[in-house]
Amino acid sequence: MIELKFTAEKTDGQVIGGVIAADTFSTAKQKAGLIADQNNFRIKSLEKKDTFIYRAQRGSEKAVKGEQKAFNKQEVTEALNLLGYKVLSVNKKIIDIHKKPSNADILMFVKVCADMLEEKMPYGEILSFLIQDTRNKTLKETLKVISKDLKQGLDSEEVFMKHKNVFGFFTSYMLGLASKSGNMAEIYKATAKFLERRYEFKRNLKSALVTPLVTLLLLNAAVIWYVVYIFPETAKLFISLNVKLPPMTKFTLDMANFLQNNLTIIIALMILPVAVGLYVYNHPRGRVWFDKQLLRLPVIGDIMHKTYIEIFCRIFYTLYTGSAVSVAPIKIAAEALGNKYIEERIKTIALPIMMKKGVGISDALVATGVFPDTAISKFRQGEETGNIKKAALQLANYYESDTVYRLKNFIEWVQITIALYILVVMILLTLVSAETAVVNPTKPGVIDNTINK
């Protein structure tokens, strides 16, 4: 989040100032210009909050070094002087790299908060503990700003939503909502459960798809290197001696020649699908199509689909208040899924017919075509009994148990398949090498059979 401090002058000469927060510098600058136009004053200066490196000394103590975020050097100097320090130097940090907190960092923060809130510890005290113990600089600075804003009495939802680029939209929304609710611990616990399931799902998906794919790419690259650059040198030696090559050796040499003669085309054909895939994935409509195809993948597609439904049900359970109109919980749950296709179906089909035609949740979800019959049946049962919140929780727990077990089996199956593939490749390479080893270069056209005697 970018913070921009502006100084402006009114028509009567009065100087005023303020701070604007936005995702990018250009957006913050546009906001400042818009405010100036609406209130009829002229902006004199704009200062972006940056990190400054200072060196200061208090009395006869040893000089200390540190970093501080501020809009200018003067702010850092004044703050240190108030603490009784003599400022030796203050310089703007030239390279200020902020590593975004990982999913594990965010999950740990929310879980620790949930545990401490259950122990009835004041939230301000919790933030103080976490600010001291957090290692990630970005998260530490973010918690400092949140603590400061909350102490100043700012709206909690606005405070957390300012940092949605750090926490993510759903997490920021939930943590902001928690401070307004009557039970912060429950909402933090529910948010931690959501983050834990999403983190676990991504980690397992990486084990099932990404890691095996990287393994295959590296293995195939090593085999191609051997076939194209190493093996031909040995085979061509026999050719120069007019030795008849064994069948597998001859086939491998022909393959090496083909790869060498068409290497540029082959590399282009390998890169092109990747480039097209990245373009499609980064395009808004392409991302919807891509996420739709993910759900159609054999075996893993069904597991991913049910995991998304589980996440939807879990978020809906957390946000649903029992009101007749459930548009807000459904909308937020759809946006937090991480699948643009399901999100689009819910936002463009389910929500409009709920608001315009007044249909129930189950009928609206049926119209999307993305919810399994089990989920629809459970939601309809919840509507009939008047306990749709409980039905959503039961669905979430059911799909969690089902997908965790099936995903674990799928990962084991993938690992076994990769191991068998590696075994086959190693056997083939060994056979080719062994076949080459029995060639007798002293007798043209003859293969040495002494190894079999």
BELNOR-V686223 format. One record per backbone hydrogen bond with DSSP energy under -0.5 kcal/mol. NH is the residue of the N-H (numbers start at 1). CO is the residue of the C=O. E is the energy in kcal/mol with one decimal. If there is no record, write none. Layout:
<<NH CO E> <NH CO E>>
//
This chain:
<<2 22 -3.3> <4 20 -3.1> <5 47 -3.5> <6 4 -0.5> <6 18 -2.5> <7 45 -2.4> <8 16 -3.0> <9 42 -3.0> <10 14 -3.1> <13 10 -1.6> <16 8 -2.7> <18 6 -1.7> <20 4 -2.9> <22 2 -2.4> <28 24 -2.0> <29 25 -2.3> <30 26 -2.2> <31 27 -2.2> <32 28 -2.2> <33 29 -2.1> <34 30 -2.3> <35 31 -2.5> <36 32 -2.1> <37 33 -2.1> <38 34 -2.3> <39 35 -1.9> <40 36 -0.7> <41 36 -1.8> <42 9 -2.6> <44 7 -3.3> <45 7 -1.8> <47 5 -2.9> <49 3 -2.5> <50 70 -2.8> <52 68 -2.8> <53 91 -3.4> <54 52 -0.5> <54 66 -2.6> <55 89 -2.4> <56 64 -2.4> <57 86 -2.3> <59 57 -0.6> <61 58 -2.0> <64 56 -3.2> <66 54 -1.9> <68 52 -2.2> <70 50 -2.5> <76 72 -1.1> <77 73 -2.5> <78 74 -2.7> <79 75 -2.2> <80 76 -2.2> <81 77 -2.3> <82 78 -2.0> <83 79 -0.9> <84 81 -1.5> <85 80 -2.6> <86 57 -3.7> <87 85 -0.6> <88 55 -2.8> <89 55 -1.8> <91 53 -2.6> <93 51 -2.8> <96 94 -0.7> <97 95 -0.7> <98 96 -0.6> <99 97 -0.7> <100 98 -0.5> <106 102 -2.1> <107 103 -2.5> <108 104 -2.4> <109 105 -2.2> <110 106 -2.3> <111 107 -2.6> <112 108 -2.5> <113 109 -2.1> <114 110 -2.4> <115 111 -2.4> <116 112 -2.5> <117 113 -2.5> <118 114 -1.8> <119 115 -0.9> <120 117 -1.7> <121 116 -2.1> <126 122 -1.8> <127 123 -2.4> <128 124 -1.7> <129 125 -2.0> <130 126 -2.4> <131 127 -2.5> <132 128 -1.5> <133 129 -1.7> <134 130 -2.3> <140 136 -2.5> <141 137 -2.7> <142 138 -2.2> <143 139 -2.5> <144 140 -1.8> <145 141 -2.1> <146 142 -2.4> <147 143 -2.6> <148 144 -2.3> <149 145 -2.7> <150 146 -2.6> <151 147 -1.9> <152 148 -1.3> <153 150 -1.3> <154 149 -2.1> <159 155 -2.3> <160 156 -2.4> <161 157 -2.2> <162 158 -1.1> <163 160 -1.7> <164 161 -1.3> <166 163 -1.4> <167 163 -2.3> <168 164 -1.8> <172 168 -2.3> <173 169 -2.5> <174 170 -2.7> <175 171 -2.7> <176 172 -2.1> <177 173 -2.2> <178 174 -2.1> <179 175 -1.1> <180 176 -0.5> <180 177 -0.8> <181 177 -1.1> <187 183 -1.5> <188 184 -2.7> <189 185 -2.3> <190 186 -2.4> <191 187 -2.5> <192 188 -2.4> <193 189 -2.0> <194 190 -2.0> <195 191 -2.7> <196 192 -2.5> <197 193 -2.3> <198 194 -2.4> <199 195 -2.6> <200 196 -2.5> <201 197 -2.4> <202 198 -2.3> <203 199 -2.1> <204 200 -2.4> <205 201 -2.5> <206 202 -2.1> <207 203 -1.9> <208 204 -2.0> <209 205 -2.4> <210 205 -0.8> <211 206 -3.0> <213 209 -1.8> <214 210 -2.5> <215 211 -2.4> <216 212 -2.6> <217 213 -2.4> <218 214 -2.5> <219 215 -2.4> <220 216 -2.9> <221 217 -2.3> <222 218 -2.1> <223 219 -2.3> <224 220 -2.7> <225 221 -2.3> <226 222 -2.1> <227 223 -2.8> <228 224 -3.0> <229 225 -2.3> <230 225 -1.0> <230 226 -0.8> <231 226 -3.3> <232 227 -0.5> <233 230 -0.7> <234 230 -0.9> <234 231 -0.8> <235 231 -2.2> <236 232 -2.9> <237 233 -0.8> <238 234 -1.2> <239 235 -1.7> <240 236 -2.2> <241 237 -0.8> <242 239 -1.8> <243 238 -2.4> <250 246 -2.7> <251 247 -2.6> <252 248 -2.5> <253 249 -2.2> <254 250 -2.5> <255 251 -2.4> <256 252 -2.2> <257 253 -2.4> <258 254 -2.3> <259 255 -2.4> <260 256 -2.5> <261 257 -2.3> <262 258 -1.4> <263 260 -0.6> <266 262 -2.6> <267 263 -2.6> <268 264 -2.3> <269 265 -2.5> <270 266 -1.5> <271 267 -2.4> <272 268 -2.7> <273 269 -0.8> <274 270 -0.7> <275 271 -2.7> <276 272 -2.8> <277 273 -2.6> <278 274 -2.4> <279 275 -2.2> <280 276 -2.7> <281 277 -2.6> <282 278 -2.1> <283 279 -0.9> <283 280 -0.6> <287 283 -2.9> <288 284 -1.3> <289 285 -2.0> <290 286 -2.8> <291 287 -2.6> <292 288 -1.6> <293 289 -2.0> <294 290 -1.7> <295 291 -1.0> <296 293 -1.1> <297 294 -1.3> <300 298 -3.0> <301 297 -1.0> <303 299 -1.5> <304 300 -2.6> <305 301 -2.4> <306 302 -2.2> <307 303 -1.8> <308 304 -2.3> <309 305 -1.9> <310 306 -2.2> <311 307 -2.4> <312 308 -2.4> <313 309 -2.6> <314 310 -2.5> <315 311 -2.4> <316 312 -2.7> <317 313 -2.4> <318 314 -1.6> <319 315 -2.1> <320 316 -2.5> <326 324 -0.6> <330 326 -1.6> <331 327 -2.7> <332 328 -2.5> <333 329 -2.3> <334 330 -2.2> <335 331 -2.0> <336 332 -1.5> <337 333 -0.5> <337 334 -0.8> <340 338 -0.5> <343 339 -2.2> <344 340 -2.5> <345 341 -2.3> <346 342 -2.2> <347 343 -2.6> <348 344 -2.6> <349 345 -1.3> <350 345 -1.2> <351 346 -2.5> <353 349 -1.6> <354 350 -1.6> <355 351 -2.2> <356 352 -2.9> <357 353 -1.3> <358 353 -0.5> <358 354 -0.5> <359 353 -1.2> <364 360 -2.0> <365 361 -2.4> <366 362 -2.0> <367 363 -1.7> <368 364 -0.7> <369 365 -0.7> <369 366 -1.0> <370 365 -0.5> <371 365 -0.5> <376 372 -2.2> <377 373 -2.7> <378 374 -2.0> <379 375 -2.5> <380 376 -2.5> <381 377 -2.1> <382 378 -2.2> <383 379 -2.1> <384 380 -2.2> <385 381 -2.1> <386 382 -1.0> <387 382 -1.7> <391 387 -1.6> <392 388 -2.1> <393 389 -1.7> <394 390 -2.3> <395 391 -2.2> <396 392 -2.2> <397 393 -2.4> <398 394 -2.2> <399 395 -2.8> <400 396 -2.0> <401 397 -2.1> <402 398 -2.3> <403 399 -2.7> <404 400 -2.2> <405 401 -1.5> <406 402 -2.1> <407 403 -2.8> <408 404 -1.7> <409 405 -1.9> <410 406 -2.3> <411 407 -2.5> <412 408 -1.9> <413 409 -2.2> <414 410 -2.5> <415 411 -2.5> <416 412 -2.1> <417 413 -2.3> <418 414 -2.6> <419 415 -2.2> <420 416 -2.4> <421 417 -2.3> <422 418 -2.6> <423 419 -2.1> <424 420 -2.6> <425 421 -2.4> <426 422 -2.5> <427 423 -2.3> <428 424 -2.4> <429 425 -2.4> <430 426 -2.2> <431 427 -2.7> <432 428 -2.4> <433 429 -2.3> <434 430 -2.8> <435 431 -2.6> <436 432 -2.0> <437 433 -1.7> <438 434 -1.0> <439 436 -1.2> <440 446 -1.2> <441 439 -0.8> <443 440 -1.3> <444 442 -0.5> <446 443 -2.0> <448 438 -2.3> <452 449 -1.7> <453 449 -0.5> <453 450 -1.0>>
//
